[in-house]
Amino acid sequence: MLENSLSNSADFRGECFFGYPLIATPEGKFAIDATLVSPDKGIILFDLVEGTRLGSYGERQDDIANKIEARLKVHRELVVGRKLGVEIHVITFAPAVTDTAQYRQDGYPISNADTLRSVIAQLSWPDANETKSRAVLSAIESISSIRKSRTRREVVREDSRGAKLKRLEDAIATLDHRQNRAVIETVDGVQRIRGLAGSGKTIVLALKAAYLHSQHPDWRIAVTFNTRSLKGQFRKLINNFCIEQTGEEPDWTSIRVVNAWGAPGGEDRDGIYYEFCHASGTEFFDFRSASSRFGGSERAFDGACRKALTEISQPITLYDAILVDEAQDFSSAFLRLCHAILHEPQRLVYAYDELQSLSGESLSSPEDVFGRDEKDRPYVTLGDDSRRDLILEKCYRNSRPVLVTAHALGFGIYRQPPQDRETGLVQMFDHPRLWEEIGYRVKEGELTAGQHVVLQRTDETSPKFLEEHSSIDDLVEFYEFGNEAEQNEWLIRAIRMNLEQDELRHDDIVVIHPDPFTTREKTGPIRSRLFDLGIPCHLAGVDTSADVFFKTETQSITFTGIFRAKGNEAGMVYIINAQSCHSQGRDLAGLRNRLFTAITRSKAWVRVFGYGPGMAAIKQEFETLKEHAFMLGFVYPTKLLLEKLRVVHRDLSPDERKRLERGTRGLNELVRDLESGKIHVEDIDAETREKLKKLLLESSE
């Protein structure tokens, strides 16, 4: 009733939070019933009364006001001398009380739905202005301390990279309004959060899980993900949020940070899929058995989840809410499995960025992900409710030059077209408007299929302060070397300079190898040389447990393959052997996504290293982007061309590869026999000749 009363009033502006903020007190956590932040009135706190018995509502109002004032006084920008520079009002809202006048006390307003507008109209904030109002809103929403740097940063020189990174981290410590909305707003059913790399999806999910746990300690909540090294990050964020908001550590038996797959062996090895199989009595597949049964790579987990879902005879409900990070790396079957084990109203929150999909697959719409009933009605639809489909368009990790570089290379915007192709594009969004949803704006042309368009990022979606700490030429650099040895030597010298002169810490530096299958082999010689120089380093998931990415207790530089790099970030990111992402063969989209993901790990500076013709071509794409002032100019592909891109650059399953190899060998033998005269064209039946001719003509169009 309060929400409806406020929404239907055009007399004042503001944003209202229900059940927020939470305040830690000596008696335990305390939740404000509702908090309205108005640029005209200041802060209005609501004391909600469900029935007709008001009790000592004046004392409750004093208590609420004192608690919120104490919390806000820690924000220096809101304090004038020793007084808070914003008006705090409290209203007792009792819709069941028809005659509120008989209970009214001076200085303690009370209202019902009919009198709320007139009561609020009497309130004022004499010194109000938009700047103060934004500061108040930020303070109410503020969850800043949970984003503090891993360890204390000591710097001597104000112009060093370490000093610049410290200022940058301090500036981005507070979440923006859209991120806070994603944390606090909860819906019954499915909620989708989309955003760029660096837009805060992982942090939002962690804080949302902690917020739900603080509000509903009796709920069983799970947070799951694809990259195991995120587990420690999630636990830290959730722990810090709960302590700051409630003064208590989370109950880890009620809120669980678990792997997606899992295996027998206790809490640390548990996972959503394993727990489902254990609870339902269905057959559990580990990676090896699933790969043998359903095919390798992503198909293994997809097949295992599909089989588990088809074998249950009755619903299995294990959780009240599940939050899924990196959903772009999961199949629809896993999301359906998560949805299936939820108590009504099946609160599932999943976050993703399509461009970080390392499988080359795009996540389908909710209607397709969760399926349809026998009457073709979707089980899940987001509709027009903006709370169910949140887009985080502002990027707080990558500066504009770094992010646009990642997009240009990821899509192949300035890639030279092969001789037999009409475009150099590697992949593209199906819907042109998605570019605007992720923070780009049209500078020239039209964002329409078949039309030339020039896109640029704005100061709003790519804040200027992210790039002003260094020159553009220093933010992102590409280096082409003569061979791998030259590349490795340059990297070692650069790391020594970062540590000895730039005042960067070991955990400010991450070295990423795009090919996960050769990471250990290719990084081995570099790590050996660094050890000889007295510089500790580790290969994430090999020298550490699968759940550890940074070694925060000991100084050590992280080396990693691309899959373990996802979800993590560092001030200085080195990408080595980037030439491997220029293949002209199959799965080029997947390879380019690896490069995109690696570049977007950088909070400040990125260096891309490689050698050979492939690296020369990638570097040329970057130079062309610089010539275009870090704007993206291209002809948006038509639907027909989009289909061709998917076919040309798609990855093949092992069975498809075997069939292709057998077919290619057979075709080569046929061509040789035709050329040598062992057989003649006329020996091939007319129907087969026509089919071959038609297929070859269609593929050349």
C-alpha positions in Angstrom: 0.0 0.0 0.0 2.9 2.3 0.7 4.5 1.6 -2.7 1.2 2.3 -4.5 0.6 5.5 -2.5 4.1 6.8 -3.4 3.9 5.7 -7.0 0.6 7.4 -7.6 1.7 10.7 -6.3 3.1 13.3 -8.7 3.7 15.9 -6.0 7.2 14.9 -5.1 10.2 13.0 -6.6 12.4 10.4 -5.0 13.5 6.8 -4.8 12.2 4.4 -2.1 13.9 1.4 -0.7 11.8 -1.3 1.1 13.5 -3.2 4.0 16.7 -1.2 3.4 19.2 -0.2 4.6 20.2 -2.8 7.1 21.9 -1.4 10.2 24.2 -3.2 12.6 23.3 -2.5 16.3 24.5 -3.9 19.6 21.2 -5.8 19.7 21.8 -7.3 16.2 20.8 -6.2 12.7 18.0 -3.7 12.2 16.1 -3.1 8.9 14.4 0.2 8.2 10.9 -0.6 7.0 11.2 1.8 4.1 13.5 4.7 3.1 12.5 7.4 0.7 15.3 9.7 -0.6 13.8 12.8 -2.2 15.7 15.7 -3.8 13.0 18.0 -2.4 12.3 16.6 1.0 15.5 14.9 2.1 15.3 11.5 3.8 11.9 10.2 4.8 11.9 7.0 6.9 8.8 5.0 7.3 7.6 3.1 10.4 5.0 0.7 9.0 2.1 -0.5 11.2 0.2 -3.5 9.8 -2.9 -3.3 12.1 -4.6 -0.6 14.3 -2.4 -0.9 17.4 0.2 1.9 17.1 2.1 1.3 20.3 4.8 3.8 21.3 5.3 5.0 17.7 7.0 8.2 18.8 9.8 6.2 20.5 10.1 4.0 17.4 10.4 7.1 15.2 13.2 8.5 17.4 15.0 5.2 17.4 14.8 5.0 13.6 16.0 8.5 13.1 19.0 8.2 15.5 20.1 4.9 13.9 20.1 6.3 10.3 21.8 9.6 11.5 24.6 7.7 13.1 25.2 5.7 10.0 25.2 8.7 7.7 27.5 10.7 9.8 30.4 8.5 8.7 30.1 10.1 5.2 32.1 13.3 5.5 30.4 14.9 2.5 27.1 14.9 4.3 28.3 16.5 7.5 28.4 20.3 8.2 30.5 20.9 11.3 29.0 18.4 13.7 25.6 18.3 12.2 24.2 16.2 9.4 23.6 18.3 6.3 20.4 16.6 5.3 16.9 16.7 6.8 15.7 13.4 8.3 11.9 12.9 8.6 10.0 9.9 10.0 6.4 9.0 9.2 4.4 6.2 10.8 2.3 4.7 8.0 -0.8 2.9 9.3 -3.3 2.2 6.5 -5.6 0.3 8.7 -6.2 3.3 11.0 -9.0 5.4 9.5 -8.7 8.4 11.8 -5.0 9.1 12.3 -5.7 12.6 13.7 -6.7 11.3 17.1 -3.3 9.7 17.6 -1.2 12.6 16.2 1.6 14.0 18.3 3.6 17.2 17.5 6.7 16.3 15.7 5.7 12.7 15.1 3.6 12.6 11.9 1.3 9.6 11.2 -0.7 8.9 8.1 -2.7 6.3 6.2 -3.0 5.9 2.4 -5.5 8.8 2.1 -3.4 11.3 4.1 0.1 10.4 3.0 0.4 13.0 0.3 -0.7 15.9 2.6 1.7 14.7 5.4 4.6 14.6 3.0 3.7 18.0 1.5 4.3 19.6 4.9 7.9 18.3 5.0 10.8 20.3 3.6 14.6 20.4 3.1 15.6 24.1 3.0 19.1 23.6 1.7 18.2 20.9 -0.9 19.9 20.7 -4.3 20.6 18.0 -6.9 24.3 17.6 -5.9 23.4 17.1 -2.2 20.6 14.7 -3.1 22.9 12.5 -5.2 25.4 12.4 -2.3 22.6 11.3 0.1 21.4 8.6 -2.3 24.9 7.4 -2.8 25.4 7.2 1.0 22.1 5.3 1.6 23.1 2.9 -1.1 26.8 2.8 -0.2 28.4 -0.6 0.0 31.9 0.8 -0.5 34.1 -1.1 2.0 33.3 -4.5 0.5 35.3 -3.5 -2.6 38.4 -2.4 -0.9 41.7 -3.7 -2.3 43.0 -7.1 -1.3 45.9 -5.7 0.8 47.1 -2.3 1.9 48.9 -0.5 -0.9 52.1 1.4 0.0 53.4 4.0 -2.5 56.2 6.5 -2.4 56.0 8.4 -5.7 52.7 10.1 -6.6 53.3 9.5 -10.3 54.1 5.8 -10.1 51.8 3.1 -11.5 51.1 1.9 -8.0 49.9 5.4 -6.9 47.7 5.7 -10.0 46.2 2.3 -9.4 45.5 3.2 -5.7 43.6 6.4 -6.8 41.7 4.4 -9.4 40.7 1.7 -6.9 39.5 4.4 -4.4 37.4 6.1 -7.1 35.5 3.0 -8.2 35.0 1.6 -4.6 31.3 2.6 -4.4 28.7 0.9 -6.6 26.7 3.1 -9.0 22.9 3.4 -8.7 22.1 0.8 -11.4 24.3 -1.7 -9.7 22.7 -1.0 -6.3 19.3 -1.4 -7.9 20.4 -4.9 -9.2 21.6 -5.8 -5.7 18.5 -4.7 -3.8 15.6 -5.3 -6.1 14.4 -8.9 -5.9 11.5 -10.4 -7.8 9.6 -13.6 -7.5 10.7 -15.9 -10.3 13.6 -15.5 -12.8 15.7 -12.3 -13.0 18.4 -11.8 -15.7 21.3 -9.4 -15.3 23.3 -8.6 -18.5 26.4 -6.4 -18.7 29.8 -5.8 -20.1 33.0 -7.3 -18.7 33.8 -4.9 -15.8 30.3 -3.7 -15.3 30.2 -5.4 -11.9 28.1 -8.5 -12.5 30.1 -10.7 -10.2 30.0 -8.1 -7.4 26.3 -7.5 -7.8 25.5 -11.2 -7.6 27.7 -11.7 -4.5 26.1 -8.7 -2.8 22.6 -9.8 -3.9 23.2 -13.2 -2.3 24.4 -11.6 0.9 21.5 -9.1 0.9 19.0 -11.9 0.5 20.7 -13.9 3.3 20.6 -10.9 5.6 16.9 -10.3 4.9 15.9 -14.0 4.9 18.3 -15.9 7.1 16.1 -19.0 7.0 16.4 -19.2 3.2 18.7 -21.8 1.7 20.7 -19.8 -1.0 23.3 -21.0 -3.5 25.8 -19.0 -5.6 27.4 -20.9 -8.4 29.7 -20.2 -11.3 31.9 -21.7 -14.0 35.3 -20.4 -13.0 36.4 -22.2 -9.8 38.8 -19.4 -8.9 35.8 -17.2 -8.2 34.9 -19.1 -5.1 37.2 -17.2 -2.8 36.1 -13.9 -4.3 32.5 -14.7 -3.7 33.0 -15.8 -0.1 35.0 -12.6 0.7 32.4 -10.3 -0.8 29.5 -12.0 0.9 31.3 -12.1 4.2 32.2 -8.4 4.1 28.7 -7.3 3.1 27.1 -9.3 5.9 29.5 -7.9 8.5 29.1 -4.3 7.3 25.3 -4.5 7.0 24.4 -6.7 10.0 27.4 -6.8 12.2 27.4 -10.6 11.8 29.3 -13.2 9.7 27.0 -15.1 7.3 25.7 -18.6 8.2 27.6 -20.6 5.6 25.2 -23.5 6.1 22.4 -21.4 4.7 24.2 -19.5 2.0 26.5 -21.7 0.0 29.1 -20.9 -2.6 29.3 -24.0 -4.7 30.7 -25.2 -8.0 28.3 -25.9 -10.8 29.4 -29.5 -11.5 30.8 -30.8 -8.2 31.8 -34.3 -7.1 31.8 -36.6 -4.1 34.2 -35.7 -1.3 32.7 -33.2 1.1 31.7 -29.6 1.2 34.6 -28.2 -0.8 33.9 -30.5 -3.7 30.1 -30.1 -3.7 28.2 -28.8 -6.7 24.7 -28.0 -7.9 24.6 -30.9 -10.4 26.1 -33.4 -7.9 23.7 -32.3 -5.2 20.8 -32.8 -7.6 21.9 -36.3 -8.5 22.5 -37.2 -4.9 19.1 -35.9 -3.7 17.2 -37.5 -6.6 19.1 -40.8 -6.8 19.9 -40.3 -10.5 23.2 -41.4 -12.1 26.1 -38.9 -11.5 28.7 -38.4 -14.3 32.1 -36.9 -13.6 33.9 -35.1 -16.5 35.6 -38.2 -17.8 32.5 -40.4 -17.9 30.3 -37.5 -19.2 32.8 -36.8 -22.0 32.8 -40.5 -23.0 29.0 -40.6 -22.9 28.0 -37.2 -24.4 31.1 -35.8 -26.1 33.9 -33.6 -24.8 34.2 -30.0 -23.7 30.9 -28.2 -23.1 28.8 -31.0 -24.4 29.8 -33.3 -21.5 28.1 -31.1 -18.8 25.2 -30.3 -21.0 24.5 -34.0 -21.7 24.9 -34.9 -18.0 22.4 -32.2 -16.9 19.9 -33.2 -19.6 20.0 -36.8 -18.6 19.5 -36.0 -14.9 16.5 -33.8 -15.7 14.8 -36.5 -17.8 15.2 -39.2 -15.1 13.5 -37.5 -12.2 9.9 -38.7 -11.6 8.9 -36.0 -9.0 10.1 -32.5 -8.2 13.3 -32.1 -6.1 13.4 -28.8 -4.2 16.6 -27.9 -2.5 17.0 -24.1 -2.5 14.9 -20.9 -2.0 17.2 -18.9 -4.3 20.0 -19.7 -6.7 22.3 -17.1 -8.3 24.4 -18.1 -11.4 27.4 -16.1 -12.6 29.0 -16.6 -16.0 25.7 -18.0 -17.4 27.0 -17.6 -20.9 29.4 -20.5 -20.3 26.5 -22.9 -19.2 24.1 -24.7 -21.4 20.3 -24.2 -21.1 20.1 -27.6 -19.4 22.1 -26.5 -16.4 19.9 -23.3 -16.0 16.8 -25.5 -16.2 18.3 -27.8 -13.6 18.8 -24.8 -11.3 15.3 -23.7 -11.9 13.9 -27.2 -11.2 15.4 -27.5 -7.7 13.9 -24.2 -6.4 11.0 -23.8 -4.1 8.2 -21.7 -5.4 8.3 -18.9 -6.6 11.6 -20.3 -8.1 13.9 -17.3 -7.5 16.7 -17.7 -10.0 19.1 -14.9 -10.9 21.6 -15.4 -13.7 24.1 -13.0 -15.0 26.1 -13.1 -18.2 28.0 -11.3 -20.9 27.7 -12.9 -24.3 31.1 -11.7 -25.5 32.8 -13.6 -22.8 31.4 -16.9 -24.0 34.5 -19.0 -24.5 32.4 -21.8 -26.1 31.4 -19.6 -29.0 27.7 -20.2 -28.2 25.2 -17.5 -27.5 22.8 -17.7 -24.6 19.2 -18.1 -25.8 16.2 -16.1 -24.6 14.5 -17.1 -21.4 11.6 -18.5 -23.3 13.9 -20.9 -25.1 16.2 -21.6 -22.2 13.4 -22.8 -19.9 11.2 -24.4 -22.5 7.4 -24.4 -23.1 4.5 -26.4 -21.9 2.2 -28.7 -24.0 0.3 -25.6 -25.2 3.5 -23.8 -26.4 3.4 -21.4 -23.5 6.8 -20.4 -22.1 7.5 -21.5 -18.6 9.5 -18.3 -18.0 9.1 -14.9 -19.6 10.6 -11.6 -18.5 7.8 -9.5 -20.1 8.1 -5.7 -19.8 9.2 -5.7 -16.1 12.5 -3.9 -16.1 13.3 -5.4 -12.7 13.4 -8.8 -14.3 15.9 -7.9 -17.0 18.6 -5.5 -15.7 21.3 -4.2 -18.0 24.6 -2.9 -16.5 25.8 -0.6 -19.3 28.5 1.3 -17.4 32.0 -0.3 -17.3 34.0 0.4 -14.2 36.9 -1.9 -14.9 38.1 -1.1 -18.4 38.8 2.4 -19.7 37.2 3.3 -23.0 40.4 2.6 -25.1 40.8 -0.8 -23.5 37.1 -1.8 -23.8 36.8 -0.7 -27.4 40.0 -2.5 -28.3 38.5 -5.7 -26.9 35.3 -5.3 -28.8 37.1 -4.4 -32.1 39.2 -7.5 -31.9 36.5 -9.7 -30.5 34.1 -8.9 -33.4 36.9 -8.5 -36.0 35.7 -5.0 -36.8 38.9 -4.0 -38.6 40.0 -7.4 -39.6 41.0 -7.7 -43.3 38.5 -9.9 -45.2 39.9 -13.1 -46.6 40.0 -13.2 -50.4 36.8 -15.4 -50.6 34.8 -13.4 -48.0 32.9 -10.1 -48.2 33.6 -9.1 -44.6 36.3 -9.4 -42.0 33.7 -9.6 -39.2 34.0 -12.7 -37.1 30.7 -12.5 -35.2 28.0 -9.9 -34.5 24.9 -9.4 -32.3 21.7 -10.7 -33.8 19.9 -7.5 -32.6 21.7 -4.2 -33.6 20.1 -2.3 -30.6 22.2 -4.5 -28.2 25.1 -2.2 -29.0 23.2 0.7 -27.4 22.2 -1.4 -24.5 25.8 -2.1 -23.6 26.7 1.6 -23.7 27.6 2.5 -27.3 26.0 5.4 -29.1 25.6 6.0 -32.9 28.0 8.8 -34.1 27.4 8.3 -37.8 25.1 6.2 -40.0 22.4 3.8 -38.9 22.4 0.9 -36.5 20.5 -1.2 -39.1 21.3 -4.4 -41.0 23.1 -3.6 -44.3 23.9 0.0 -43.2 27.3 1.5 -42.3 27.5 2.7 -38.8 30.1 4.3 -36.5 29.8 3.6 -32.8 31.4 5.4 -29.9 31.3 5.1 -26.1 30.2 8.1 -24.1 31.6 9.6 -20.9 28.5 8.3 -19.1 29.0 4.7 -20.0 32.8 4.8 -19.9 33.7 7.3 -17.2 36.6 9.6 -18.1 38.5 9.0 -14.8 39.2 5.4 -15.9 41.5 6.7 -18.7 42.8 10.0 -17.4 45.5 8.5 -15.1 47.7 7.6 -18.1 48.1 8.5 -21.8 46.1 6.5 -24.3 49.3 5.1 -25.8 50.2 3.7 -22.3 46.8 2.2 -21.5 46.9 -0.4 -24.2 49.9 -1.5 -26.3 50.6 -4.3 -28.8 54.1 -5.7 -29.4 55.1 -7.9 -32.3 58.3 -9.9 -31.8 60.4 -12.0 -34.1 60.0 -15.2 -32.1 58.7 -16.6 -28.8 62.1 -16.2 -27.1 62.2 -12.5 -27.8 58.6 -12.2 -26.5 59.5 -14.0 -23.2 62.6 -11.9 -22.6 60.6 -8.7 -23.0 57.9 -9.9 -20.7 60.5 -10.7 -18.0 62.1 -7.2 -18.2 58.7 -5.6 -18.1 57.7 -7.5 -14.9 60.9 -6.5 -13.2 60.3 -2.9 -14.0 56.7 -3.1 -12.7 58.0 -4.4 -9.4 61.2 -2.4 -9.0 60.3 1.0 -10.4 56.5 1.2 -10.9 55.5 0.3 -7.3 53.1 -2.4 -8.5 52.6 -5.3 -6.2 52.9 -8.9 -7.3 49.1 -9.4 -7.3 48.7 -6.3 -9.5 50.2 -8.4 -12.4 48.5 -11.2 -14.3 50.0 -13.0 -17.3 47.4 -14.7 -19.5 48.0 -17.4 -22.1 44.9 -17.7 -24.5 45.3 -21.4 -25.3 44.4 -23.3 -22.1 45.8 -26.6 -23.5 49.4 -25.3 -23.8 49.5 -22.8 -20.9 51.7 -24.9 -18.6 54.2 -25.7 -21.4 54.4 -22.2 -22.8 54.6 -20.3 -19.4 57.1 -22.8 -17.9 60.3 -21.2 -19.2 59.1 -17.7 -18.3 58.3 -18.7 -14.7 61.6 -20.5 -14.4 63.5 -17.4 -15.3 61.5 -15.3 -12.9 62.3 -17.7 -10.1 66.0 -17.5 -10.9 65.6 -13.7 -10.6 64.0 -14.1 -7.2 60.5 -13.2 -8.4 57.9 -15.7 -7.1 55.1 -16.7 -9.5 52.5 -19.4 -9.7 50.3 -21.0 -12.3 46.7 -20.7 -11.1 45.0 -24.0 -10.6 48.2 -25.9 -11.0 50.6 -24.6 -8.3 47.5 -23.7 -6.3 44.2 -25.4 -5.7 41.5 -24.9 -8.3 39.7 -22.4 -6.1 42.8 -20.0 -5.8 43.7 -17.4 -8.3 45.8 -14.8 -6.4 48.2 -15.7 -3.6 47.3 -12.8 -1.3 49.3 -14.1 1.7 52.6 -14.4 -0.2 53.9 -12.2 -2.9 53.5 -14.0 -6.2 52.6 -13.2 -9.8 49.7 -15.0 -11.3 50.1 -16.9 -14.6 46.9 -18.4 -16.0 45.1 -19.9 -18.9 42.2 -18.0 -20.3 39.5 -20.1 -18.6 40.8 -19.5 -15.0 41.3 -15.8 -15.8 37.6 -15.2 -16.3 36.0 -13.2 -13.5 39.3 -11.9 -12.2 41.1 -8.6 -12.8 44.4 -6.9 -12.3 46.0 -3.5 -12.8 48.6 -4.7 -15.4 47.6 -7.6 -17.7 50.0 -9.2 -20.1 48.6 -11.4 -22.9 51.3 -13.6 -24.5 51.2 -15.7 -27.7 48.2 -13.6 -28.9 49.0 -14.8 -32.5 47.1 -18.0 -31.7 43.8 -15.9 -31.8 44.2 -15.1 -35.5 43.5 -18.5 -36.9 41.7 -18.5 -40.3 40.2 -21.9 -39.5 37.1 -23.0 -37.6 36.1 -21.6 -34.2 37.6 -18.2 -35.0 34.8 -16.6 -32.9 35.8 -18.7 -29.9 39.4 -17.7 -30.3 38.5 -14.0 -30.6 36.4 -14.3 -27.5 39.5 -15.5 -25.7 41.3 -12.4 -26.7 38.4 -10.2 -25.7 38.1 -11.9 -22.3 41.9 -11.6 -21.7 42.0 -7.8 -22.6 39.0 -7.0 -20.4 40.7 -8.4 -17.3 42.7 -5.1 -17.1 41.8 -2.4 -14.6 44.4 0.0 -15.9 47.0 -1.3 -18.4 47.1 -4.1 -20.9 50.0 -5.4 -23.0 49.4 -7.8 -25.9 52.4 -9.8 -27.0 52.9 -12.2 -29.9 55.0 -13.0 -33.0 54.7 -14.1 -36.6 52.1 -13.2 -39.3 49.2 -13.8 -37.0 50.4 -11.2 -34.5 51.2 -8.7 -37.3 47.6 -9.0 -38.5 46.2 -8.5 -35.0 48.4 -5.5 -34.4 47.3 -4.0 -37.7 43.7 -4.3 -36.6 44.6 -2.4 -33.4 46.5 0.3 -35.4 43.5 0.8 -37.6 41.3 1.2 -34.5 43.6 3.9 -33.2 43.4 5.7 -36.6 39.6 5.7 -36.1 40.0 7.3 -32.6 38.8 4.2 -30.8 35.5 4.2 -32.6 33.9 1.2 -34.3 33.0 1.6 -38.0 31.5 -1.2 -40.0 28.6 -2.3 -42.2 26.1 -4.2 -40.0 25.6 -7.6 -41.5 22.4 -8.7 -43.0 20.5 -11.8 -41.6 22.0 -13.9 -44.5 25.5 -12.8 -43.7 25.0 -13.4 -40.0 24.1 -17.0 -40.8 27.2 -17.3 -42.9 29.4 -16.0 -40.1 27.9 -18.6 -37.7 28.7 -21.4 -40.2 32.2 -20.2 -41.2 33.5 -19.5 -37.7 31.6 -22.2 -35.6 33.4 -24.8 -33.7 32.9 -28.5 -34.6 32.2 -31.4 -32.3 34.7 -34.3 -32.3 32.3 -36.4 -34.4 31.8 -33.6 -36.8 35.6 -33.1 -37.1 36.0 -36.8 -37.9 33.4 -36.7 -40.5 34.9 -33.6 -42.0 38.4 -35.1 -42.1 37.0 -38.3 -43.7 35.1 -36.3 -46.3 38.0 -34.1 -47.0 40.3 -37.0 -47.6 37.7 -38.6 -49.9 37.3 -35.4 -51.9 41.0 -34.9 -52.2 41.4 -38.4 -53.6 38.5 -37.8 -56.0 40.1 -34.5 -57.3 43.5 -36.2 -57.8 41.8 -39.1 -59.7 40.0 -36.6 -61.9 43.1 -34.6 -62.5 45.2 -37.7 -63.4 42.5 -39.1 -65.7 42.0 -42.2 -63.6 38.3 -41.4 -63.6 36.3 -38.9 -65.6 33.6 -36.4 -64.7 31.2 -38.5 -66.8 31.8 -41.4 -64.4 30.0 -39.5 -61.7 26.2 -39.9 -62.0 24.4 -36.8 -63.2 22.4 -36.3 -60.0 25.5 -36.2 -57.8 27.2 -33.8 -60.3 24.3 -31.4 -60.1 24.1 -31.5 -56.3 27.9 -30.8 -56.0 27.6 -28.0 -58.6 24.6 -26.4 -56.7 26.3 -26.6 -53.3 29.6 -25.1 -54.6 27.8 -22.3 -56.3 25.7 -21.5 -53.2 28.8 -21.4 -51.0 30.6 -19.0 -53.3 27.7 -16.5 -53.3 
